[in-house]
Amino acid sequence: MDKLKSVLSGEESRREDRTILEGVCLLFLPRIGLILFIVFYTFGNICALGSTMFLMGPVKQLKRMCDKTRALATTIMITCLVLTLCAAFWWKNFGLALFFVILQVLSFSWYSLSYIPFVRDAILRLVAMCMK
């Protein structure tokens, strides 16, 4: 109960002996929370790509990434990874960084779906059907 009182009164934010885990869990904090989220999310996507390189081998993975069916998705995905970090650290535009995070989600999903036969065609047909 004392912990809850200290958090609600604001005394918790003045405490200096905060651990890394507590700092990461406080993603709602202005500026630093958003930067932590952007860095960890982008790093997670890079690790996901690296894990597939570990499973298939780097050369085979790079060849598959550059296939004609995945080339555009790969380019957009890697561009979004880079632009997210640029928007957060270099341009200091956090709205743009969040926009690029959303594009990361969409592009990584589209890239991942390219490994399942005919799924992207089915999704395009479903979207076209919903638009009518």
C-alpha positions, -999 to 999 in steps of 0.1 A, spaced: 0 0 0 29 23 7 43 17 -28 9 27 -43 8 59 -22 43 69 -32 35 63 -69 3 83 -68 18 111 -48 47 115 -73 74 106 -48 83 75 -69 94 96 -98 119 115 -76 136 82 -66 171 78 -80 177 41 -74 154 29 -101 164 -3 -118 166 -9 -155 135 -31 -155 115 -3 -137 127 22 -163 117 -1 -192 83 -7 -177 76 30 -175 71 35 -212 44 61 -206 70 86 -195 74 116 -219 103 114 -244 123 86 -227 95 61 -227 88 66 -263 125 64 -272 128 31 -253 98 17 -270 111 27 -305 146 13 -298 134 -20 -283 107 -25 -310 131 -19 -338 158 -40 -322 132 -68 -318 124 -67 -355 161 -68 -363 165 -98 -340 136 -115 -357 153 -111 -391 185 -124 -375 169 -154 -361 156 -165 -395 191 -160 -408 203 -183 -381 178 -210 -390 182 -208 -428 217 -195 -431 226 -160 -440 232 -165 -477 199 -184 -483 180 -159 -462 194 -129 -482 186 -147 -515 150 -153 -503 147 -117 -491 157 -105 -526 133 -128 -545 110 -110 -569 80 -118 -546 97 -103 -515 120 -76 -528 95 -47 -524 84 -59 -489 121 -63 -479 130 -28 -491 100 -12 -474 107 -31 -442 144 -22 -440 137 14 -449 111 16 -421 136 2 -396 162 29 -406 136 57 -408 122 49 -374 156 53 -357 163 84 -377 130 100 -367 136 92 -331 173 102 -327 183 124 -356 151 143 -364 137 141 -329 101 139 -344 83 113 -322 50 115 -341 69 105 -373 88 78 -354 54 63 -342 42 65 -378 73 45 -389 67 20 -361 32 14 -375 47 10 -410 72 -15 -395 43 -36 -382 26 -36 -416 57 -42 -436 70 -69 -414 36 -86 -415 35 -83 -453 70 -97 -455 62 -126 -432 31 -134 -451 51 -138 -483 65 -171 -470 30 -186 -469 18 -196 -504 -12 -177 -518 -19 -158 -485 -10 -124 -498 -32 -129 -529 -61 -140 -506 -56 -109 -485 -56 -86 -515 -88 -102 -528 -104 -98 -494 -95 -62 -492 -107 -56 -527 -140 -73 -519 -144 -52 -487 -138 -20 -507 -166 -27 -531 
